[in-house]
Amino acid sequence: MSTSVFPRLEPHLPSVSKPIQYVGGELNSTVKDWDCAPEGETVRWALMYPDAYEVGLPNQGVQILYEVLNERDWIVAERTYAVWPDMEAVLRRGDEQGPIPQFTVDGHRPVRDFDVLGLSFSTELGYTNMLTALDLAQIPLHAVDRTEADPVVLAGGHAAFNPEPVADFLDAAVLGDGEEVVLAISEVVREWKGEGRPGGRDELLRRLAVTGNVYVPTFYDVAYAADGTIEAVVPNRPGIPHRVRKHTLMDLDAWPYPRKPLVPLAETVHERFSVEIFRGCTRGCRFCQAGMITRPVRERSIETIGDMVENGIRSTGFEEVGLLSLSSADHTEIGEVAKGLADRYDGSNVSLSLPSTRVDAFNITLANEFSRNGRRSGLTFAPEGGSERMRKVINKMVTEEDLIRTVAAAYSHGWRQVKLYFMCGLPTETDEDVLAIADLAKRVIAKGREVSGRNDIRCTVSIGGFVPKPHTPFQWAAQLDHETTDERLRKLRDTVRDDKRFGRAIGFRYHDGKPGTIEGLLSRGDRRVGAVIEEVWRDGGRFDGWSEHFSYERWVTAAERVFAGTGIDLAWFTTREREYDEVLPWDHLDSGLDKDWLWADWEDALAVADGSADVEVEDCRWTPCYDCGVCPEMGTEIQIGPTGRQLLPLSVV
């Protein structure tokens, strides 16, 4: 039996900021009996998004798994989030009974009492928060030190496609879609518990690993060459697969989650209900890890989308609905979806929104449908590269004329604000490529003034630093150092500000390059980086994804200490270009993408950059297969419309 720590926690809540985030009891949350199944058969999950409640609660992945697991009458699933430093101090100080452990917000049960602690990593900068949670939960930081009394610490999410930097802290990791695999894992745990836990913790992990769908780092040995590169990653016991495969959910309509989304008690980063209208992307942008690792494209049907929107509105009271995917306007029936939903909620308080829209997928009819109820927000487009040369290098096949034509249509139909998103530090980038962003923004403002006849036109330029990611064609690229990144952005900012005609109409937002450098270390690091993460954490590192908490100096100092005398350093992991024959830390983790295809695409990018070739990778939804490897390797296929069906307005009873 697990006992709630809330009676111990409650007296301290007035002393911490935003105490409501620790209380639980949100609309649509679930608290089940600890023993909801026959003796020994209950499987218990603590699900964690390793960031603050305001960031973690809206996360779709955690909400989906929370609901999928709790629908089974033999599974208990509860949530936990990273606690702020003031609450961390409270928990460590504790009371007369000792420290108060990391707890779930549903039943306020100690995290250590659960069978599985499942962490969802959208970004690598949450790794230090994981260590805080483990320590507060009184779970040993290192997997080798854990006993049967500790939960299986399991990672998922996009960052789990290279879990090697945190391999020492994880018992297991899963790649890809989680809906089906969490139930399969639960079955293995239930069977093992029902048999009396034979072979202990090691046997449970072995049973998970031999399926070929769960990666258990401790069952693999890593050998390093004299130059610091990896020689090999090999299983260290019989029956363990040499490669671990990702999971792909092939019928999204059969999994219309979340059916009852959580409604937060405190303000969160997204105050809306979101419906994922399709999963995957085959546009082929070479920088985009999300597009590469989520292939193939699988669309939800128009009926399922309509049902999910209606169920979500009824069960939450949210009045804004976001239709989410990596490129929502690419849904083959997005026009019909938009019109059907706009008809259904015409005259109500419900508003519909799309996230960042591809320039070549946008049209005014679509935009007007989404703003029919009078809520017209700014439009966001992502050209990514400032110059046409740069956009060709990254396979973002959008011309400057495409962008100008699109924004002209928007400004002429009443929009006043456009946001443009770019990256700095892309492979082969020059100062001129970045300064071209200013020219593009000025052309946008000029065209907006021309077609609207108004001077209150605004364009916001938002710039992020490029970080090479595993399982992409750019996984071999050298990352731009933060000094050069900052200098290029300074030149761009000055160019914009110095323009008397357009400077005031262009907003400029960017972050310095230092956090991107550390993200690069964590993205492409191997197991040796784990010691750096632990050193940073022991030195006070917390919430590294928040600029006010991030310390570049702390990371640099820790890397220098850990790597001293090893022949490798921070630059070795970040600003060094890799060669084809180098064993990459994630090569034994199978996303389905053929490594030779990725390398050929990397070489094509370099050929485009130097002008020796003009290679465009088409979207394979509409062209013959170009052999990336995913569909034959994973036994999957692209699932798209059109279906010819309609989403009808609800009948009033």
C-alpha positions in Angstrom: 0.0 0.0 0.0 1.2 3.5 -0.8 0.3 6.4 1.5 -0.4 10.0 0.4 2.2 12.5 1.5 -0.3 15.4 1.1 -0.9 15.7 4.9 2.9 16.3 5.2 3.0 18.6 2.2 0.0 20.8 2.8 1.4 22.9 5.7 4.3 24.0 3.5 2.2 25.1 0.5 1.8 28.7 1.6 5.6 29.1 1.6 6.2 28.2 -2.1 5.3 30.0 -5.3 2.3 28.8 -7.3 1.3 26.2 -4.7 -1.8 25.2 -6.8 0.5 23.3 -9.2 1.2 20.7 -6.5 -2.4 20.1 -5.5 -3.9 18.0 -8.3 -7.6 17.4 -8.7 -7.8 18.9 -12.2 -10.9 18.3 -14.3 -10.6 14.9 -16.0 -7.7 13.7 -13.7 -7.9 10.2 -12.3 -7.1 8.7 -8.9 -7.5 5.0 -8.8 -7.3 2.5 -6.0 -3.7 1.5 -5.4 -4.7 -2.2 -5.6 -7.2 -2.0 -8.5 -6.5 -5.6 -9.7 -6.2 -9.0 -8.0 -3.2 -9.6 -5.6 0.1 -8.8 -7.2 -1.3 -8.0 -10.7 -1.7 -4.2 -10.5 0.8 -2.4 -12.6 1.6 1.2 -11.5 3.1 4.0 -13.6 4.3 7.4 -12.6 4.4 9.5 -15.7 6.7 12.5 -15.7 7.3 15.5 -18.0 10.6 16.8 -16.6 9.7 20.4 -16.5 7.4 22.7 -14.5 3.7 22.0 -14.2 2.9 24.9 -16.5 4.9 23.4 -19.3 4.3 19.7 -18.5 0.6 19.6 -18.0 -0.4 20.6 -21.6 2.0 18.0 -23.1 0.0 15.8 -25.5 2.2 12.7 -25.1 1.9 12.5 -21.3 -1.9 13.2 -21.5 -2.4 10.4 -24.0 -0.4 7.8 -22.1 -2.1 8.8 -18.8 -5.5 8.2 -20.4 -4.6 5.0 -22.3 -3.1 3.4 -19.2 -5.9 4.4 -16.8 -8.5 2.9 -19.1 -7.2 -0.5 -18.2 -8.7 -1.7 -14.9 -5.5 -3.3 -13.8 -3.2 -0.2 -14.3 -2.7 2.8 -12.1 -1.2 5.9 -13.8 -0.4 9.1 -12.1 1.5 12.2 -13.0 4.5 14.0 -11.6 6.3 17.2 -12.7 9.6 18.9 -11.9 9.3 20.9 -8.7 10.6 24.5 -8.5 13.7 25.1 -6.3 11.6 26.5 -3.5 9.6 23.3 -3.3 12.8 21.2 -3.7 14.1 22.9 -0.6 10.9 22.2 1.3 11.0 18.5 0.3 14.6 18.1 1.3 14.0 19.9 4.6 11.0 17.8 5.3 9.4 17.3 8.7 9.9 15.2 11.8 9.4 12.1 9.7 12.3 13.1 7.4 12.5 14.4 3.8 9.3 14.5 1.8 9.7 12.4 -1.3 9.0 13.4 -4.9 5.2 12.8 -5.3 2.5 12.5 -7.9 0.0 15.3 -8.2 -2.9 12.8 -8.5 -2.7 10.7 -5.4 0.3 12.4 -3.9 1.9 9.0 -3.6 5.7 8.7 -3.5 7.2 8.1 -6.9 9.4 5.3 -5.6 6.3 3.2 -4.8 5.4 2.8 -8.5 6.5 0.0 -10.8 7.6 2.3 -13.7 8.7 5.9 -13.7 8.1 6.9 -17.4 9.8 10.2 -18.5 8.9 12.0 -21.7 11.8 14.0 -23.1 10.9 16.6 -25.7 14.2 18.3 -25.2 17.5 17.2 -23.8 17.7 20.3 -21.5 15.4 18.5 -19.1 18.0 15.9 -18.1 19.1 17.7 -14.9 15.4 17.9 -13.8 15.3 14.1 -14.1 18.2 13.7 -11.7 16.5 16.1 -9.2 13.3 14.0 -9.4 15.2 10.7 -8.9 17.1 12.1 -5.9 14.0 13.5 -4.3 12.2 10.3 -4.9 15.1 8.5 -3.1 15.7 6.4 -6.2 19.5 5.8 -6.8 20.7 8.0 -9.7 22.6 5.2 -11.4 20.7 2.2 -12.8 23.3 -0.3 -11.6 22.6 0.7 -8.0 18.8 0.1 -8.0 17.1 -2.8 -6.4 13.6 -4.4 -6.7 12.4 -1.7 -4.4 12.9 0.9 -7.1 10.8 1.5 -10.2 12.0 0.9 -13.7 13.1 4.3 -15.0 12.1 4.4 -18.6 12.5 7.3 -21.1 10.5 8.1 -24.2 9.9 11.2 -26.4 12.0 12.6 -29.2 15.2 12.9 -27.2 15.0 9.1 -26.5 16.2 8.5 -30.0 19.6 9.1 -28.6 19.4 8.2 -24.9 23.1 7.5 -24.6 24.0 10.7 -22.6 21.6 9.6 -19.9 22.2 5.8 -20.3 23.7 5.5 -16.8 20.6 6.9 -15.2 18.0 4.9 -17.3 16.9 1.3 -16.9 15.2 1.4 -20.3 14.1 3.6 -23.3 11.5 3.3 -26.0 11.6 4.9 -29.4 8.6 6.2 -31.3 4.8 6.2 -30.6 3.9 5.2 -27.1 0.2 4.2 -27.1 0.7 0.5 -27.8 4.1 -0.1 -26.3 3.2 1.2 -22.8 0.5 -1.5 -22.7 2.9 -4.1 -24.0 5.4 -3.1 -21.3 2.6 -3.2 -18.7 1.7 -6.8 -19.7 5.4 -7.9 -19.3 5.5 -6.2 -15.8 2.1 -7.8 -14.8 3.2 -11.3 -15.9 6.5 -11.0 -14.0 4.8 -9.7 -10.9 2.1 -12.5 -11.1 4.8 -15.1 -11.3 6.4 -13.9 -8.1 9.1 -11.6 -9.6 11.4 -14.4 -10.7 15.0 -13.4 -11.3 14.4 -10.0 -9.8 14.9 -6.7 -11.5 17.5 -8.1 -14.0 15.0 -10.7 -15.3 12.3 -8.0 -15.8 14.6 -5.9 -17.8 15.7 -9.0 -19.8 12.1 -9.8 -20.7 11.6 -6.2 -21.9 14.8 -6.2 -23.9 14.3 -9.5 -25.8 11.2 -8.1 -27.4 13.4 -6.0 -29.6 11.2 -3.0 -28.8 12.7 -1.8 -25.5 16.3 -0.6 -25.2 18.1 -1.5 -21.9 21.4 0.3 -21.9 23.0 -1.9 -19.3 22.8 -4.9 -21.7 25.1 -3.2 -24.2 28.8 -2.5 -23.9 30.5 0.5 -25.7 34.1 0.3 -26.8 36.1 3.4 -27.7 38.9 3.9 -30.2 42.2 5.7 -29.3 40.9 8.9 -31.1 37.9 9.1 -28.9 35.3 7.8 -31.4 33.2 4.7 -30.7 34.5 1.4 -32.0 31.4 -0.6 -31.4 28.2 -0.9 -29.3 27.3 -4.6 -28.8 25.0 -6.7 -26.6 26.7 -8.2 -23.6 24.4 -11.2 -23.1 22.6 -13.8 -25.2 19.2 -13.0 -26.7 19.6 -9.2 -26.7 19.0 -7.7 -30.1 21.8 -5.8 -31.9 19.4 -3.1 -32.9 16.3 -1.8 -31.2 13.4 -0.7 -33.4 11.0 2.2 -33.0 7.3 1.8 -32.6 4.9 3.2 -35.2 1.1 3.5 -34.6 -0.6 2.7 -37.9 -4.3 3.4 -37.1 -4.6 6.8 -35.5 -8.4 6.6 -35.7 -8.4 3.6 -33.4 -6.5 5.8 -30.8 -8.5 9.1 -30.6 -6.7 10.4 -27.5 -6.9 12.3 -25.4 -10.7 11.8 -25.1 -10.9 13.9 -21.9 -8.0 16.3 -21.8 -6.8 17.6 -18.5 -7.9 21.1 -17.6 -5.1 22.9 -15.6 -5.7 24.5 -12.2 -2.9 27.0 -12.8 -1.9 29.0 -15.9 0.0 27.0 -18.4 1.9 27.7 -21.6 -1.0 26.5 -23.8 -4.5 27.5 -22.8 -6.3 25.5 -25.4 -7.4 22.0 -26.3 -5.3 20.3 -29.0 -6.2 17.6 -31.6 -3.4 15.9 -33.5 -4.8 15.7 -37.0 -1.9 13.6 -38.5 1.4 12.2 -37.4 4.7 12.2 -39.4 6.0 14.4 -42.2 7.7 13.6 -45.5 8.6 17.1 -46.6 12.3 16.1 -46.2 13.6 19.2 -44.4 17.2 18.1 -43.7 17.4 19.8 -40.3 14.2 18.4 -38.9 14.5 15.5 -36.5 10.8 15.4 -35.8 10.0 15.0 -39.5 12.5 12.2 -39.9 11.8 10.1 -36.9 8.0 10.2 -37.1 7.7 8.9 -40.6 5.5 7.8 -42.4 2.6 10.2 -42.6 -0.6 8.9 -41.0 -3.7 11.0 -41.2 -6.7 11.0 -39.0 -10.0 10.9 -40.8 -12.3 13.9 -40.9 -14.9 12.1 -38.8 -12.4 11.3 -36.1 -11.1 14.8 -36.0 -14.6 16.2 -35.7 -15.5 13.7 -32.9 -12.3 14.6 -31.0 -12.9 18.3 -31.2 -16.5 18.0 -30.0 -15.6 15.6 -27.2 -12.7 17.8 -26.1 -14.9 21.0 -26.0 -17.6 19.2 -24.1 -15.3 17.6 -21.5 -13.0 20.6 -20.9 -14.9 23.9 -21.5 -11.9 25.1 -23.6 -13.0 27.6 -26.3 -9.8 27.4 -28.4 -9.0 24.3 -30.3 -5.6 23.8 -32.0 -5.3 21.4 -34.9 -1.8 20.1 -34.4 0.8 18.2 -36.5 4.2 19.0 -37.9 2.6 20.8 -40.8 -1.2 20.9 -40.3 -2.1 22.6 -43.5 -0.7 19.5 -45.3 -3.6 17.3 -44.3 -5.1 16.2 -47.6 -8.6 17.3 -46.4 -7.6 20.4 -44.4 -10.0 22.6 -46.4 -12.9 20.3 -45.7 -11.9 20.0 -42.0 -11.7 23.8 -41.6 -15.0 24.4 -43.3 -16.7 21.6 -41.5 -15.5 22.8 -38.1 -16.2 26.4 -38.9 -19.8 25.5 -39.9 -20.3 23.4 -36.8 -19.2 26.2 -34.4 -20.3 29.2 -36.4 -21.7 31.8 -34.0 -20.3 30.1 -30.9 -17.4 31.1 -28.7 -15.2 28.3 -30.1 -12.2 29.4 -32.1 -9.9 27.2 -34.2 -6.2 27.7 -34.8 -3.4 26.2 -36.8 0.2 26.2 -35.6 3.1 27.5 -37.8 2.0 27.1 -41.5 4.1 26.3 -44.5 4.2 29.2 -46.9 3.3 26.9 -49.8 0.4 25.3 -47.9 -1.3 28.5 -46.8 -4.4 30.0 -48.5 -6.7 32.8 -47.6 -9.8 30.6 -47.8 -8.3 28.3 -45.2 -7.3 31.3 -43.0 -10.7 32.8 -43.2 -12.4 29.6 -42.1 -10.2 29.5 -39.0 -11.0 33.1 -38.1 -14.7 33.0 -38.9 -15.7 33.6 -35.3 -13.9 36.9 -35.2 -10.7 35.8 -33.5 -8.0 36.7 -35.9 -4.5 36.2 -34.5 -1.2 36.8 -36.2 0.0 34.4 -38.9 3.2 32.4 -38.4 5.4 31.1 -41.3 8.7 29.3 -41.1 11.0 30.0 -44.1 13.9 28.7 -41.8 16.6 30.1 -44.1 17.1 33.7 -44.9 18.5 33.3 -48.5 17.1 31.1 -51.3 20.5 29.3 -51.4 20.2 28.4 -47.7 16.6 27.2 -48.2 17.8 24.9 -51.0 20.5 23.5 -48.8 18.0 22.5 -46.1 15.5 21.3 -48.7 12.9 24.0 -47.6 11.7 24.6 -51.1 10.0 27.9 -50.6 11.1 30.9 -52.7 11.1 34.5 -51.7 8.4 35.1 -54.2 6.3 32.4 -52.6 6.6 34.2 -49.3 5.8 37.6 -50.6 2.8 36.4 -52.5 1.5 34.7 -49.4 1.9 37.6 -47.0 0.5 40.0 -49.6 -2.7 37.9 -49.6 -2.8 37.9 -45.9 -2.2 41.7 -45.5 -4.7 42.5 -48.2 -7.4 40.5 -46.4 -7.1 42.3 -43.1 -4.2 40.7 -41.2 -1.8 43.2 -39.7 0.8 40.9 -38.0 3.0 38.2 -39.5 5.6 36.2 -37.7 8.6 34.7 -39.6 10.7 31.9 -38.0 14.3 31.4 -39.1 17.4 29.4 -37.9 20.9 30.6 -37.5 23.9 28.3 -37.7 22.7 26.0 -40.5 25.4 24.0 -42.4 27.4 26.1 -45.0 25.7 29.3 -43.7 27.5 32.6 -44.2 27.0 36.1 -42.8 25.2 37.1 -46.0 22.6 34.3 -45.6 21.7 35.6 -42.2 21.6 39.3 -43.3 19.2 38.2 -46.0 16.6 37.8 -43.3 16.6 41.6 -42.9 16.0 42.1 -46.6 13.2 39.5 -46.6 11.5 41.1 -43.6 11.7 44.6 -45.2 10.1 43.2 -48.4 7.3 41.7 -46.3 6.6 45.1 -44.6 6.8 47.0 -47.9 4.4 44.6 -49.6 2.0 44.7 -46.6 1.9 48.5 -46.7 1.4 48.4 -50.5 -1.5 46.0 -50.6 -3.3 47.2 -47.4 -2.7 50.9 -47.8 -1.8 51.1 -44.1 1.3 51.8 -42.1 0.5 49.7 -39.0 1.8 46.6 -40.6 4.1 44.5 -38.4 6.5 41.6 -39.0 8.2 39.8 -36.1 11.4 37.9 -36.9 12.1 35.0 -34.5 15.4 33.2 -34.8 16.5 30.0 -33.1 20.0 28.5 -33.2 20.4 25.3 -35.3 21.4 22.2 -33.4 22.3 19.1 -35.4 20.1 16.2 -34.4 20.5 12.3 -34.6 18.7 10.5 -37.4 18.8 13.4 -39.8 21.0 14.2 -42.8 22.7 16.9 -40.7 23.7 14.4 -38.0 27.2 14.6 -39.3 27.4 18.4 -39.5 29.6 20.7 -37.5 27.6 22.9 -35.1 28.3 26.6 -35.4 30.1 27.9 -32.3 28.1 30.3 -30.1 30.5 33.2 -30.7 29.9 33.2 -34.4 26.2 32.7 -33.9 25.9 35.7 -31.6 28.0 37.9 -33.9 25.8 37.1 -36.9 22.7 37.8 -35.0 24.1 41.1 -33.7 24.9 42.2 -37.2 21.3 41.2 -38.3 19.8 43.1 -35.3 21.8 46.2 -36.1 20.9 46.0 -39.8 17.2 45.9 -38.9 17.3 48.7 -36.3 19.4 51.1 -38.4 16.7 51.1 -41.2 14.7 54.2 -40.6 11.9 53.2 -42.9 11.2 49.7 -41.7 13.1 49.2 -38.4 10.2 50.1 -36.1 7.8 47.8 -38.0 10.1 44.7 -37.5 10.2 42.9 -34.2 13.3 40.9 -33.5 13.5 38.0 -31.1 16.4 35.6 -30.6 18.3 33.8 -27.9 22.1 33.7 -27.6 24.0 30.7 -28.9 25.2 29.3 -25.6 22.2 27.1 -24.7 22.3 25.7 -28.2 25.8 24.6 -27.7 24.9 22.6 -24.6 21.8 21.2 -26.4 24.2 20.1 -29.1 26.4 18.3 -26.5 23.4 16.4 -25.2 21.8 15.7 -28.6 24.8 14.0 -30.1 26.7 12.9 -27.0 27.5 9.4 -25.9 27.7 7.7 -22.5 30.7 9.8 -21.4 28.5 12.9 -21.4 26.5 11.4 -18.5 29.2 12.4 -16.0 29.0 16.0 -17.2 25.2 16.0 -16.6 25.7 14.6 -13.1 28.4 17.1 -12.4 26.2 20.0 -13.5 23.3 18.7 -11.4 25.5 18.4 -8.3 26.6 21.9 -8.9 23.0 23.2 -8.8 21.9 22.8 -12.4 18.1 22.9 -12.6 15.6 23.9 -15.3 18.3 24.3 -18.0 15.6 25.0 -20.6 14.7 28.3 -18.8 17.1 31.1 -19.6 16.9 32.5 -16.1 18.2 29.2 -14.7 20.6 28.2 -17.4 24.3 28.6 -16.7 26.7 28.1 -19.6 29.7 28.5 -17.3 28.5 25.7 -15.1 28.3 23.3 -18.1 31.6 24.4 -19.5 33.3 24.0 -16.1 31.8 20.5 -15.7 32.8 19.4 -19.2 36.4 20.6 -18.6 36.6 18.6 -15.3 35.1 15.4 -16.7 36.9 15.4 -20.0 40.3 16.5 -18.7 43.0 14.2 -20.0 40.6 12.1 -22.2 41.4 13.8 -25.6 37.8 14.9 -26.0 36.1 18.1 -25.0 32.9 20.1 -25.5 34.0 21.2 -29.0 34.7 17.5 -30.0 31.0 16.8 -29.4 29.6 20.0 -31.0 31.7 21.9 -33.6 33.4 18.8 -35.1 32.1 17.4 -38.4 31.7 13.6 -38.5 32.8 11.3 -41.2 30.7 8.6 -42.9 32.5 5.6 -41.3 32.3 6.9 -37.7 30.1 4.9 -35.5 27.5 7.3 -34.1 26.2 6.8 -30.5 22.7 6.0 -31.8 23.6 3.7 -34.7 22.2 0.7 -32.8 18.8 2.4 -32.4 16.7 1.9 -35.5 14.4 4.8 -36.6 13.9 3.0 -39.9 15.9 5.5 -41.9 18.7 4.0 -44.0 22.0 5.5 -43.0 23.3 5.5 -46.6 20.2 7.4 -47.7 20.8 10.0 -44.9 24.5 10.3 -45.9 23.5 10.7 -49.6 21.1 13.5 -48.6 23.9 15.2 -46.6 26.2 15.0 -49.6 23.4 16.5 -51.8 23.1 19.4 -49.3 26.8 20.1 -49.6 26.6 19.9 -53.4 23.7 22.4 -53.4 25.7 24.7 -51.2 28.7 24.8 -53.5 26.6 25.1 -56.6 27.7 21.7 -58.1 24.2 20.3 -58.0 20.6 21.4 -57.6 18.9 18.5 -55.8 15.4 18.8 -54.4 14.0 15.9 -52.4 10.3 15.7 -53.1 7.5 14.9 -50.7 6.9 11.2 -51.1 3.2 11.6 -50.4 2.8 12.8 -53.9 5.8 11.3 -55.7 7.4 7.9 -56.1 9.2 6.5 -53.1 12.8 7.8 -52.8 14.0 4.9 -50.6 14.5 6.6 -47.2 14.0 3.1 -45.8 11.2 3.6 -43.3 8.2 1.9 -44.9 9.9 -1.4 -45.9 12.1 -1.4 -42.8 9.3 -0.8 -40.3 6.5 -2.6 -42.2 4.5 0.6 -42.5 3.0 2.7 -45.2 1.8 6.3 -45.9 -1.9 6.8 -44.9 -3.5 9.8 -46.5 -6.8 10.9 -48.1 -8.8 12.2 -49.7 -11.7 10.2 -48.4 -14.4 12.3 -50.0 -16.3 12.4 -46.7 -17.7 15.4 -45.0 -17.7 16.7 -41.4 -21.3 17.8 -40.9 -22.6 20.5 -38.4 -24.0 19.0 -35.2 -27.7 18.7 -35.2 -29.5 20.6 -32.4 -31.7 18.3 -30.4 
